[in-house]
Amino acid sequence: MHIASYVHAGQRRVGVVSADGLQVTAFALAPDAARRGALPLIEAAARGEPLPALEAAALPLAQVQLAAPIPLPRRNLWCVGRNYHAHARELATSVFKDNSASVVEWPIVFTKAPETVIGPTDAVVLPGAAISEQIDYEAELTIVIGKGGKNIRRADWREHVFGYTIINDVTARDVQMRHQQWDMGKSFDTFCPMGPWIVTADELDATKTRVRCWVNGELRQDAHTQDLIFDLPTLVETVSRGITLHPGDLIATGSPAGVGMGFKPPKYLAAGDRVRIEIDGLGVIENEFV
């Protein structure tokens, strides 16, 4: 099932996208619930409740404005750094070389603030040169937690996954380095395009899919999730160690090689640039930087 959050006729709705990707049919949700996107559906499913009924009429997808599938996360997004082998190598001689050894043993985990989240075609707002001049892109497969839990075992990880979506983990590299931690440089408003929808876990084997990213039509990132240093079961297990995960929590699984910082000289983003991310089985998001 492909579950989308969208706006039509000024109203926020949540619905199911047809198999051909041409239509969307809304769930019968109250407006207060619909403004939270797919989150109420995920919470209900975790309680063992059926999904709400679908309305009778479908709409052409072209007539709606897609929003982030979880536009108002309950808390910060969990994110994993340098989790593809080639990406770790491309940054091994960068300012992050001092922690290159530790990534072999444990994932690098940080968070992004909920206010970063925007829709799959919304504009990303550059903060201005006085704040950052090194804005980077990072294409990432993202896990959507279904059933919550703490100290989840690797063997049980699938029981806790509702589905998957795409995010662009936009990063201000100079801010990231300046503060000697990652959260601030990752958490500017609009720095987390998400979408285009959630694909439920029964329809996608996210352990075997392809992640690609283009900047202004140039292919920059191209990798498979089989190339992850820490696989999806490990990430669910690690993030839940001593920490309770809740329905709707998000775990971004890391970005492939080809980020702007990895080029010599670096290729950072500027106003007017467009970043397109595609993950096989999930879809496409594309955002302009303004």
N, C-alpha and C positions, 0 to 999 in steps of 0.2 A: 504494500500500500504506500502511495505517495501522499503525504499529508502536508498541505500548504496553508499558510496564513496569508491573507490578501485583503485588499480594500476594493470595494465596489459600491458605487453610488454613495460615497462618503462613509460607508460602514465597514468596520473590520469584521471579517468572516474567517472561518477555518473550514477547509473542505478536503475532499479526496480528488486527486488529479487522475483523469482517465488514463488507461494504459497507453493510448497513442499520444498523450501529452497535449491534447487539444482542448479539453474541457475540464471544468472543476465543478464539483457538486458539494454544496455547503452542508455541514452538520447543523442540526438544530441546537444551537448554543445561545444562551443569553448574551447580550452585548458585553456585560462585565467579564464574562468568561472568555468570549472571543477576543477581547483586547489582549489577553495573555497568550494568544496563539495556540499552539498545540499542547501547551503545558497542562491545561485541565484534562485533556484526553489521556496524557501520559500518567497523570496522578490517578485518574479513574481506573485505568488499566492495571496500575500497581495495586489497587485495592480489589482487583478481581471483578470490576464492573464492566459491562459491555460498553462499546462505543455508542454515542448518541445516534439517533436515527438521522438518516440523510434526507434533505429536502427533495422534493420531486423534480424540480427544474435544475438542469445543468447550465452553466455559463461557458461561453468560449473563453479559454484562458487568455486570449489576446485582449479581452475586454476588462481584465482586472489588473490591479497593480500588486505584484507579489511583494510581500513583506518578509522579514526574518521569520522563520518558523517558530522560534521562541524569542519574541521581541523584547520580553521583559524577564530575563533570567532571575531566578530567586536569589542568586548570589554570583560571585565572580566565577568566570570560566576557568577550569583547569587546563593548563597547556604544557606541552612537553617540548623541550628544546633539543636541537641537534640530534634527531632520532633516526636519520637516514645515514648509512655509512658514508656515502659520497658527500653529503652535506657536512658531516663532522670533519671529513678530510679537507674540504674547501675552506673551513674556518680554523684549521689546526695551526696555521701560521698567523692568525689574526690576533686581535686583542683578547680573544677567548682562549688562547693557547694554554694558559695556566691551569684551566680546568679540563683539558683535553683527556687526561688520564681517567678522571673520575667518572666520565660518561660511560666507560666500559663496564663499570660495576653497578651504577644506579642511574636511573633517568634524571635529567634535569627537569624540575617541575616548577612552574610559576603560574601566576593568574593574570587575567584581564578583567577590568571592571565591567559590570553589566551595561554601563552607559556607552560602552564601545560599540554595541550591537546596532547594525543597520541592515536594511534589506539587500537582496541580491543584485539590484540595479541602482541603488542609491549612491549619491556622491560621497566620497571620502573627503573630508575637509582638512587640508594641510594647515598646520598650526602657525605657520609664519617663520621666517628665517631667524627671528629673535629667539625662538623657542627650539626649533630643530631645522637643520638643513640636510638631514640624512634619513629620509623616509624610505622604508623598504617594504617589500611584499613577501608573503609566505603562504603558499597554497597548502591547505591541510584538510585531510579527512578528520571528521569529528564524530566521536561517539556520543550518543544521547542515552543517558541512563534511564532505565525503566524501573524495575524493582530496586529500591534502595537497599543499603546494607553497609556493614563495616567488616573489615578484615575478610574481604571476599577472596576465595581461593581461585587460582588460575583455572582449575578444572570447572568452576561454576560460573565463569565470566559471562557466558552467553545468556544465562538466566537473568542477568541484570541489565541487559542491553535492549532498549526499545527500538533503536534504529540509528541512522547515520545522517549527517548533513555535511556541508562544506563551509569552511570559514577561510578568510584571508586574515592571517595574523599580522596585520600591519604594525610596523615597528619603527620608532624613532631611534636609530642606532646610536647617535651621539648622546641622547638622553639615557639610553640603556647603559652606555659605558660611563657616563658622568656620575651616575648614582651607584655604580658597583652592584646593582641588582637589576632585575628585569621588569618588575611590575609597572613602574612609572612610564618607561619608554614604550610599553605595550598598551597603555590604558587611556590614551587620548580619546576624547569623544569621536565617534564614527570609525574607530580603528578596528572594527570587527565586522566586515560584511559577512552575512550568513545566508544560506539558502541552497538552491531555490526552494527546497522543501525538505522534509524528513522522509527518507525511505526506510520502511520498517525492516527489522533484522531478518525476517523470513524471506525477503526479496533480494538481499544483497549479501554476498560473502565478502565482507570488507577486508578480510585477510589476504585477498587475491584480487586487487583492483589497481587501476592505473591513475596517477595524479599528474596533471599537466597545468602549466601556467604560461600565459603569453602576456607580454607587455608591448602595447602598440603593434600587435600582430606578430611580434618576434617570440618564438618559443624559447622560454628561459628555463623552465623546470619540467622534467619528464622522468617519472620513476614509478615503481610498483610497490605496493605495501608489503610485498614479500621482502623488500630491502630494508625494512625497519630494523634498527638495532634492538629495540625493546618492542616486542609484538603486542598486539591488542590485549591478550589475556594478562600479560605482565603489567600493562599500564593500568588496567582496572584493578588488579591486585595491589599494585603499588600505591595508587592514589587513595585507596580505601583502607590502607594500613593505619589503624587507630583513628580514622576519620570516617564519619557516617556520610555516605553518598545518598542523595535524595532523588526521587523521580524528577527527570528534567535536567539534572546536572549534565554538564557538557565537558568532554575531555578531548581537546585538540591534540592530535597524535604526532605532530612534528611535520617539518617541511623538507622537501627534497633539496638536493643541490641546485644551484642556479639563482640564488637570491642575489640582489643587487650588491650587497656587501662582499660577495665572493668573487666579483670580477676585479681585474686590475687594469685600469683604475675602476673603482666601484661605479655601479650604475644605479644611482638613487632616483626616486620618482620626483616629478615636477608637475606643476599645474598643467592640465590638459592630457596627461598620460591616462591610458586605459589599461586596466589589468583584468584579464579573463582567466578564470580557473575552471577546469573541467575534470571531473572524476567519473570514470566509467561506472555506469549503473546509478549514479547520483544526479548528474545533470551539470549545469553551467551557472556560474555567477559572473557578472562583468560590471565593474565599477570605474567611474571616472574620478580622477583626483583633481580637486579644485581649490 
